[in-house]
Amino acid sequence: MGNEADLGLKDSGTRQAFAGGAVRDTSSGKGRYDLMAVQASNLLADAIERDPIALEVPMIDMWETARFNLAELLATGKLDYAVAAMREMASWIQIKFWKENNITPTQDQLTHMPSHAVYRVARVYEKGAQKYAARNWEKGINLARFVDSATRHWYQVLDLATDEDHPGQALWNVMGWVQTRYWIDAGILPKSFDDMPVYKNFVAEKIMATAL
């Protein structure tokens, strides 16, 4: 068995220079982990620890569970549904990666933050930083827009679309919803970004009115 301390440094051949004169290998293509939504990431990790990734669950069932939770999130605006959707999406991405690479996961991998799913989200952050700005989304995006985009990308997963990383984009959007919800509740972003509908309350009120 080799000594990990003796391993070399990967080198892309491209350098990034800093104002003080320091130089590092480029971070291009490695994801922007420094842009990850912190509270959303921690909630995802907690969800996986409480309910570990289950290899025996069919992929289509995981897809449907995520779809159901997205629909309930739209109908209720409840954080629990967003966290459940994050868990299913991240598990789906991670299991697909393991299957495609013939990896038998350890118990630790099944019960902790799904690293490949996190990488996929980090790559979305990287691409967004290149297209817009590094922290563009932190300025505030309406909650309903996150649900809209997450749902669209998740259906494109079922369509087997490969023009974008649709699973990664779907997860990114749900994590964005969770983080933005946190910032709204904390007073960091204005409540005007919360444009979630209240379908279930409306339905309940209509039923009660009819009964009376």
VEXBA-654128 format. One line per 2 residues: their letters; for each residue x, y, z of N, C-alpha, C. Coordinates in steps of 0.001 Angstrom, whole numbers. Layout:
BEGIN
A> X/Y/Z/X/Y/Z/X/Y/Z ~ ...
//
This chain:
BEGIN
MG> 846/-1190/0/0/0/0/887/1248/0 ~ 592/2194/-886/1408/3389/-1007/1186/4369/132
NE> 2130/5245/289/2041/6291/1301/1392/7521/680 ~ 220/7900/1176/-496/9038/590/318/10324/676
AD> 1174/10423/1690/1994/11627/1844/2998/11784/703 ~ 3271/10692/-7/4239/10744/-1098/3599/11023/-2453
LG> 2261/11132/-2480/1589/11415/-3747/1933/12816/-4230 ~ 1978/12984/-5528/2317/14282/-6093/1115/15221/-6143
LK> 1317/16404/-6706/253/17384/-6880/-242/17339/-8319 ~ -1544/17248/-8496/-2093/17307/-9847/-1796/18672/-10455
DS> -1536/18680/-11724/-1168/19936/-12386/-1881/20034/-13722 ~ -2738/21056/-13852/-3464/21262/-15105/-2612/21980/-16141
GT> -1518/22584/-15675/-672/23361/-16570/-1092/24817/-16673 ~ -2209/25161/-16016/-2710/26536/-16021/-2604/27112/-14617
RQ> -2178/28352/-14511/-1960/28972/-13219/-2947/30114/-12958 ~ -3257/30299/-11681/-4067/31435/-11235/-3193/32276/-10318
AF> -3032/33546/-10670/-2203/34454/-9878/-3082/35311/-8977 ~ -2575/35618/-7780/-3302/36429/-6814/-2597/37765/-6619
AG> -3330/38720/-6086/-2830/40089/-5970/-1516/40188/-5196 ~ -1353/39334/-4211/-137/39399/-3402/1064/38720/-4029
GA> 846/38099/-5190/1948/37437/-5880/1897/35919/-5812 ~ 1010/35370/-4984/889/33911/-4891/329/33331/-6177
VR> 691/32075/-6447/241/31388/-7653/-254/29993/-7265 ~ -1380/29590/-7852/-1910/28240/-7638/-2354/27660/-8960
DT> -2564/26349/-8952/-3144/25696/-10121/-4573/26214/-10285 ~ -5061/26284/-11496/-6405/26796/-11734/-7456/25921/-11064
SS> -8568/26546/-10670/-9681/25797/-10068/-10766/25490/-11092 ~ -10537/25851/-12335/-11525/25654/-13392/-11886/24182/-13554
GK> -13200/23899/-13569/-13681/22545/-13751/-13744/21728/-12473 ~ -13356/22325/-11348/-13329/21600/-10075/-14521/21931/-9184
GR> -15359/22882/-9619/-16504/23281/-8809/-16143/24426/-7882 ~ -17160/25191/-7479/-16965/26298/-6548/-17582/25922/-5202
YD> -16834/25194/-4411/-17316/24773/-3093/-17446/25950/-2136 ~ -16724/27022/-2422/-16805/28209/-1563/-18121/28951/-1725
LM> -18901/28585/-2734/-20186/29245/-2978/-21373/28410/-2485 ~ -21105/27234/-1936/-22187/26349/-1501/-23077/27012/-453
AV> -24369/26741/-541/-25341/27259/431/-25139/26521/1757 ~ -24641/27221/2753/-24191/26578/3987/-25327/25911/4755
QA> -26381/26662/5066/-27478/26089/5857/-28158/24949/5099 ~ -28349/25121/3799/-28968/24064/2998/-28097/22814/2992
SN> -26792/22991/2879/-25863/21852/2888/-25929/21103/4208 ~ -25972/21836/5304/-26020/21197/6614/-27331/20425/6821
LL> -28431/20991/6328/-29716/20288/6433/-29714/19019/5593 ~ -29072/19070/4431/-28967/17879/3583/-28137/16806/4285
AD> -27015/17211/4852/-26166/16255/5558/-26917/15614/6720 ~ -27664/16409/7469/-28454/15881/8590/-29504/14891/8099
AI> -30145/15214/6961/-31185/14341/6418/-30615/12986/6010 ~ -29434/12987/5403/-28788/11736/4985/-28364/10920/6207
ER> -27884/11619/7237/-27459/10909/8443/-28650/10246/9139 ~ -29795/10954/9155/-30995/10399/9782/-31612/9281/8945
DP> -31552/9435/7630/-32180/8482/6710/-31159/8140/5625 ~ -30259/7201/5881/-29148/6887/4965/-29605/6525/3555
IA> -28697/6686/2618/-28954/6341/1223/-29262/4841/1132 ~ -30349/4500/482/-30799/3101/384/-30577/2589/-1035
LE> -29625/1693/-1181/-29289/1177/-2505/-30387/303/-3092 ~ -31218/-277/-2225/-32235/-1216/-2708/-33460/-522/-3308
VP> -33599/785/-3100/-34755/1505/-3626/-34566/1757/-5122 ~ -35518/1372/-5964/-35401/1613/-7407/-35228/3102/-7711
MI> -34427/3402/-8710/-34141/4794/-9064/-35417/5559/-9421 ~ -36341/4879/-10112/-37571/5556/-10507/-38421/5904/-9293
DM> -38356/5087/-8254/-39090/5397/-7023/-38486/6611/-6325 ~ -37173/6722/-6368/-36513/7891/-5798/-36882/9144/-6582
WE> -36935/8997/-7905/-37332/10136/-8737/-38739/10593/-8366 ~ -39654/9623/-8228/-41045/9955/-7920/-41179/10580/-6532
TA> -40414/10101/-5568/-40464/10677/-4226/-40005/12130/-4250 ~ -38963/12409/-5014/-38497/13786/-5139/-39555/14646/-5824
RF> -40184/14099/-6860/-41235/14850/-7562/-42390/15168/-6620 ~ -42794/14171/-5840/-43887/14364/-4884/-43546/15478/-3894
NL> -42330/15454/-3371/-41941/16468/-2392/-41853/17854/-3012 ~ -41457/17936/-4268/-41467/19227/-4967/-42890/19757/-5094
AE> -43817/18864/-5440/-45216/19276/-5582/-45776/19751/-4248 ~ -45458/19018/-3170/-45930/19416/-1851/-45276/20710/-1383
LL> -44018/20917/-1775/-43345/22173/-1452/-44067/23340/-2105 ~ -44451/23158/-3356/-45179/24216/-4061/-46527/24477/-3403
AT> -47178/23417/-2951/-48518/23555/-2382/-48528/24114/-973 ~ -47446/23860/-225/-47453/24237/1193/-46374/25231/1588
GK> -45278/25257/835/-44165/26131/1202/-43419/25665/2434 ~ -43592/24408/2842/-42974/23912/4070/-41555/23416/3825
LD> -40668/23799/4729/-39253/23450/4629/-39030/21946/4595 ~ -39825/21184/5346/-39637/19739/5407/-39683/19098/4029
YA> -40565/19573/3167/-40675/19011/1825/-39452/19357/988 ~ -38902/20534/1181/-37692/20917/455/-36517/20046/871
VA> -36388/19814/2169/-35300/18970/2668/-35459/17535/2155 ~ -36685/17041/2146/-36935/15686/1636/-36594/15591/154
AM> -36927/16637/-606/-36597/16647/-2035/-35083/16669/-2236 ~ -34385/17477/-1437/-32923/17516/-1511/-32331/16138/-1259
RE> -32840/15467/-233/-32310/14158/121/-32485/13158/-1016 ~ -33676/13122/-1609/-33933/12165/-2690/-33097/12469/-3930
MA> -33004/13752/-4279/-32217/14130/-5458/-30737/13809/-5276 ~ -30209/14173/-4106/-28794/13914/-3837/-28509/12416/-3828
SW> -29412/11631/-3246/-29247/10177/-3214/-29293/9602/-4625 ~ -30230/10088/-5429/-30363/9635/-6819/-29073/9892/-7589
IQ> -28545/11104/-7469/-27303/11467/-8172/-26147/10593/-7706 ~ -26053/10401/-6392/-24934/9644/-5836/-24986/8180/-6243
IK> -26165/7569/-6162/-26297/6158/-6535/-26001/5954/-8015 ~ -26483/6843/-8851/-26214/6736/-10294/-24701/6794/-10554
FW> -24009/7673/-9836/-22551/7782/-9979/-21874/6484/-9551 ~ -22286/5927/-8431/-21700/4667/-7970/-21937/3549/-8969
KE> -23164/3454/-9490/-23487/2377/-10436/-22677/2517/-11720 ~ -22582/3740/-12233/-21866/3961/-13488/-20367/3709/-13357
NN> -19838/3813/-12152/-18408/3634/-11935/-18081/2348/-11169 ~ -19094/1462/-11054/-18911/157/-10403/-18303/295/-9006
IT> -18830/1233/-8238/-18349/1483/-6883/-19313/870/-5875 ~ -18778/91/-4967/-19572/-428/-3853/-19333/497/-2661
PT> -20329/1293/-2293/-20122/2282/-1228/-19946/1647/147 ~ -19180/2324/983/-19006/1904/2364/-20190/2405/3184
QD> -20302/1915/4403/-21367/2369/5289/-21235/3867/5558 ~ -20012/4345/5684/-19800/5779/5908/-20321/6597/4725
QL> -20125/6094/3521/-20601/6814/2332/-22123/6835/2260 ~ -22752/5805/2770/-24213/5732/2748/-24850/6642/3799
TH> -24101/6979/4834/-24681/7725/5959/-24174/9148/6082 ~ -23346/9576/5132/-22814/10930/5203/-23057/11681/3891
MP> -22712/12953/3906/-22968/13844/2774/-22530/13193/1453 ~ -23432/13063/489/-23098/12423/-795/-22142/13290/-1609
SH> -20885/12910/-1610/-19822/13770/-2135/-19954/14089/-3622 ~ -20382/13105/-4421/-20496/13390/-5851/-21660/14332/-6135
AV> -22749/14175/-5404/-23880/15096/-5558/-23453/16523/-5206 ~ -22639/16649/-4161/-22134/17971/-3770/-21251/18532/-4880
YR> -20423/17687/-5473/-19575/18132/-6588/-20420/18659/-7744 ~ -21497/17969/-8043/-22350/18393/-9157/-22953/19769/-8880
VA> -23354/20000/-7643/-23897/21309/-7270/-22791/22364/-7324 ~ -21603/22002/-6851/-20471/22937/-6888/-20135/23336/-8322
RV> -20317/22409/-9249/-20074/22721/-10667/-21135/23680/-11200 ~ -22363/23546/-10721/-23411/24497/-11126/-23045/25892/-10624
YE> -22572/25970/-9388/-22130/27267/-8861/-20999/27836/-9708 ~ -20070/26996/-10110/-18944/27446/-10927/-19422/27998/-12269
KG> -20319/27267/-12918/-20835/27718/-14216/-21647/29001/-14070 ~ -22412/29092/-12967/-23174/30316/-12721/-22271/31508/-12495
AQ> -21158/31286/-11797/-20199/32366/-11536/-19576/32855/-12833 ~ -19345/31927/-13746/-18762/32297/-15033/-19768/33052/-15908
KY> -21035/32674/-15823/-22057/33280/-16674/-22568/34606/-16122 ~ -22732/34684/-14803/-23296/35886/-14178/-22247/36556/-13291
AA> -22186/36117/-12046/-21192/36587/-11082/-21167/35562/-9960 ~ -20080/35532/-9213/-19889/34477/-8216/-21048/34364/-7228
RN> -21559/35477/-6757/-22628/35447/-5745/-23899/36141/-6249 ~ -24117/36021/-7540/-25283/36651/-8149/-26583/36227/-7489
WE> -26768/34922/-7269/-28032/34404/-6737/-28282/34863/-5309 ~ -27213/35202/-4577/-27371/35623/-3190/-28063/36984/-3062
KG> -28163/37701/-4165/-28861/38991/-4148/-30365/38795/-3955 ~ -30832/37581/-4214/-32244/37283/-4007/-32951/36827/-5266
IN> -33530/35649/-5207/-34362/35104/-6284/-35652/34627/-5626 ~ -36769/34901/-6235/-38058/34518/-5657/-38139/33015/-5420
LA> -38737/32646/-4294/-38822/31237/-3921/-39536/30395/-4972 ~ -40617/30914/-5527/-41376/30147/-6524/-40537/29852/-7764
RF> -39610/30756/-8084/-38750/30533/-9253/-37837/29327/-9021 ~ -37364/29160/-7795/-36541/27998/-7483/-37329/26705/-7682
VD> -38583/26695/-7208/-39417/25495/-7342/-39714/25225/-8809 ~ -40007/26272/-9540/-40281/26154/-10971/-39097/25514/-11698
SA> -37906/26051/-11468/-36715/25545/-12157/-36365/24133/-11707 ~ -36479/23878/-10405/-36171/22537/-9896/-37095/21496/-10515
TR> -38378/21810/-10588/-39353/20872/-11144/-39089/20625/-12623 ~ -38820/21696/-13355/-38535/21556/-14799/-37316/20674/-15026
HW> -36241/20938/-14322/-35028/20132/-14484/-35261/18685/-14069 ~ -36067/18473/-13014/-36294/17109/-12542/-37108/16297/-13543
YQ> -38060/16932/-14219/-38792/16222/-15271/-37883/15922/-16462 ~ -36922/16795/-16710/-35983/16543/-17806/-35055/15378/-17495
VL> -34870/15091/-16203/-34141/13881/-15820/-34891/12654/-16328 ~ -36207/12642/-16138/-37025/11512/-16589/-37031/11416/-18116
DL> -36881/12549/-18784/-36815/12572/-20247/-35453/12144/-20776 ~ -34506/11889/-19858/-33139/11495/-20224/-32415/12590/-21005
AT> -32784/13828/-20760/-32144/14955/-21439/-30697/15088/-20980 ~ -29802/15337/-21926/-28379/15434/-21608/-27766/16762/-22059
DE> -28611/17744/-22387/-28074/19024/-22836/-27522/19856/-21688 ~ -27938/19535/-20459/-27425/20176/-19253/-27337/19111/-18162
DH> -26709/19480/-17051/-26713/18586/-15894/-28031/18814/-15154 ~ -29087/18205/-15632/-30410/18439/-15062/-30544/17952/-13614
PG> -29979/16797/-13241/-30068/16415/-11827/-29352/17427/-10922 ~ -28164/17849/-11335/-27420/18825/-10551/-28131/20162/-10464
QA> -28733/20582/-11568/-29464/21846/-11584/-30702/21776/-10695 ~ -31382/20640/-10729/-32575/20483/-9882/-32198/20583/-8413
LW> -31148/19866/-8018/-30705/19909/-6629/-30244/21306/-6254 ~ -29514/21965/-7142/-29053/23332/-6876/-30232/24252/-6578
NV> -31303/24117/-7337/-32462/24990/-7147/-33162/24738/-5816 ~ -33279/23475/-5419/-33925/23199/-4131/-33050/23716/-2987
MG> -31754/23547/-3118/-30849/24077/-2093/-30934/25606/-2061 ~ -31104/26213/-3227/-31275/27664/-3279/-32552/28103/-2583
WV> -33619/27301/-2746/-34885/27609/-2058/-34679/27569/-550 ~ -34036/26515/-76/-33818/26353/1365/-32982/27506/1918
QT> -31900/27841/1224/-31023/28909/1701/-31720/30261/1685 ~ -32474/30526/619/-33198/31795/525/-34282/31883/1587
RY> -34970/30769/1846/-35964/30717/2917/-35318/31065/4258 ~ -34136/30525/4491/-33397/30815/5728/-33070/32301/5816
WI> -32585/32873/4725/-32214/34295/4720/-33425/35197/4901 ~ -34560/34812/4332/-35790/35595/4522/-36198/35561/5991
DA> -36211/34368/6565/-36602/34228/7970/-35637/34950/8897 ~ -34368/35024/8506/-33361/35682/9332/-33324/37192/9115
GI> -34125/37684/8163/-34156/39112/7893/-33025/39595/7005 ~ -32278/38665/6416/-31172/39035/5525/-31708/39444/4153
LP> -32762/38781/3715/-33453/39136/2476/-34876/39555/2816 ~ -35452/40471/2041/-36819/40930/2321/-37868/39852/2080
KS> -38991/39957/2780/-40075/38978/2668/-40705/38977/1278 ~ -40442/40004/501/-41022/40080/-845/-40527/38950/-1746
FD> -39413/38320/-1380/-38920/37196/-2172/-39720/35921/-1914 ~ -40554/35928/-888/-41410/34774/-606/-42727/34945/-1353
DM> -42792/34394/-2548/-44006/34465/-3375/-44635/33087/-3532 ~ -44430/32232/-2520/-45009/30890/-2584/-46523/30950/-2453
PV> -47240/30165/-3247/-48705/30134/-3149/-49151/29380/-1903 ~ -50428/29458/-1602/-50985/28756/-443/-52176/27911/-900
YK> -51927/27037/-1845/-52990/26238/-2438/-53776/25427/-1418 ~ -53081/24750/-514/-53787/23856/409/-54657/24639/1371
NF> -54178/25771/1835/-54992/26598/2716/-56236/27090/1981 ~ -56053/27465/718/-57163/27950/-94/-58208/26853/-272
VA> -57740/25643/-567/-58656/24516/-756/-59412/24229/527 ~ -58706/24227/1667/-59346/23956/2952/-60410/25001/3259
EK> -60115/26259/2980/-61074/27333/3222/-62310/27162/2346 ~ -62125/26758/1093/-63252/26565/166/-64141/25422/645
IM> -63529/24342/1125/-64272/23189/1601/-65110/23566/2821 ~ -64483/24295/3751/-65188/24706/4946/-66350/25645/4635
AT> -66113/26558/3678/-67156/27500/3294/-68350/26770/2687 ~ -68052/25723/1877/-69111/24930/1252/-69913/24170/2308
AL> -69195/23622/3307/-69842/22833/4356/-70791/23712/5191 ~ -70388/24956/5377/-71233/25877/6176/-72458/26282/5360
//
